[in-house]
């Protein structure tokens, strides 16, 4: 079965348009806040681990 770009684009845009009304703006804001917190914690932990391993050498 041969697929072309039109079929893929139509499927992707249909999926996005069917999901879009179900997403509340509160969910988007909560997701952004959680992503920022997660990235910050990950960065701090990686710096801490780098510092700990550097000081042991």
RAZI-V270644 format. One record per backbone hydrogen bond with DSSP energy under -1.0 kcal/mol. NH is the residue of the N-H (numbers start at 0). CO is the residue of the C=O. E is the energy in kcal/mol with one decimal. If there is no record, write none. Layout:
# RAZI-V270644
nh-><NH NH>
co-><CO CO>
e-><E E>
This chain:
# RAZI-V270644
nh-><7 8 9 10 11 12 13 14 15 16 17 18 19 21 22 27 28 29 30 31 32 33 34 35 36 37 38 39 40 41 42 43 44 45 46 47 48 49 50 51 52 53 54 55>
co-><3 4 5 6 7 8 9 10 11 12 13 14 15 18 19 23 24 25 26 27 28 29 30 31 32 33 34 35 36 37 38 39 40 41 42 43 44 45 46 47 48 49 50 51>
e-><-1.8 -2.7 -2.5 -2.3 -2.5 -2.7 -2.1 -2.1 -2.4 -2.5 -1.6 -1.6 -2.4 -1.5 -1.2 -1.5 -2.3 -2.5 -2.3 -2.3 -2.5 -2.5 -2.2 -2.2 -2.4 -2.6 -2.4 -2.3 -2.6 -2.3 -2.3 -2.6 -2.6 -2.3 -2.2 -2.5 -2.7 -2.1 -2.4 -2.6 -2.5 -1.9 -2.1 -1.2>
